[in-house]
Amino acid sequence: MSISHIGKTRFKIYGALLLVDIIVLGLSGHINQFQEFYYKADLIPFGLALATAIWLSVMILLDVKSRNAATAKPAFELTWLGIMTLLWLGFNAFSTNRWRSIGWSVCKTIPHDAQYAAYRTWCTEVQAIRAFIWIEWVLLLLAFIHLLRWTLRQQSDGRTDIWSTSFSRFEEGQAQAGPIAGTGRAQSEFLQWEKFDRVQQPSRLNNNNTPTDPFQSEPAMTYPVEPVQSRDSSVPPMGTAYGRAQQAQRQQQPQAYDNGYAAYQTNGTQYAQGYPQYGGQSSNQYGSSAHGY
């Protein structure tokens, strides 16, 4: 995998840090050699520059050799940069305060004789190291602020995987499984299935725009219902115009309707109100008239 854009920027910053740190290490080493490693103000920059140079070299080497080194992840690297920034700030303040009596005005008072050449070199190197230790601190602070802002911007855009990926292997446009940008919702394979379900889910309305049973896998089949015909051909079906007319007449004259339909014929014998008729006269079972005695 190639190095990302932020990884290249980070290597440039660390390259500048390492260059300035080597300068501080060389100056402080020569100053301590002249003072026989006696003064703390001279020893602190030397020890801090040595530790920073070793640590920067190890971090760069691990980041190049490993695809996802733990030392190159934002959580570790921002912590290290923050600690180193505070250490350089505190010790620079201490050393600068001790060197306050050694200024350019003092260096000008040193004679230009050969026997004082080492003193003039020492005084000039103190002025130089005083400047370079603060340049080192400024570079550390800028690196910390830049990487912190970039990391927080990626997280606000939904790229939560920034915390588990090294700076050199992180691609800004890379698709990832995390929060959706600008929404605060988690993005994962489950949301892809949810989207698929929403697309594939059938409508709750059938072709006739009538609701269907959500628990029914297939819509129920409907069959046309034929009108029931009366078995008695003498009674007109209600579905016809004649049947409706008879219904209306029965509602208007119920008694006449009952009398009119009270007679029916069975096995060739006509009955009227339950009694058979013989020769046009209805009689009961004793032979008397159905309407009189």
Buried (B, 14 or more C-beta within 10 A) or exposed (E): EEBBEBBEBBBEBBEBBBEBBBBBBBBBBBBBEBEEEEBEBBBBBBBBBBBBBEBBEEBBEBBEEBEBBEBBBBEBBBEBBBEBBBBBBEBBEBBBEBBEEBEEEEBEEBEEEEEEEEBBBBBBBBBEBBEBBBBBBEBBBBBBEBBBEBBEEBBEBBBBBBEEBBBBBBBEEEEBEBBEEEEEEEBEEEEEEEEEEEEEEEEEEEEEEEEBEEEEEEEEEEEEEEEEEEEEEEEBEEEEEEBEEBEEEBEEEEEEBEEEEEEEEEEEEEBBEEBBBEEEEBBBEEEEEBEEE
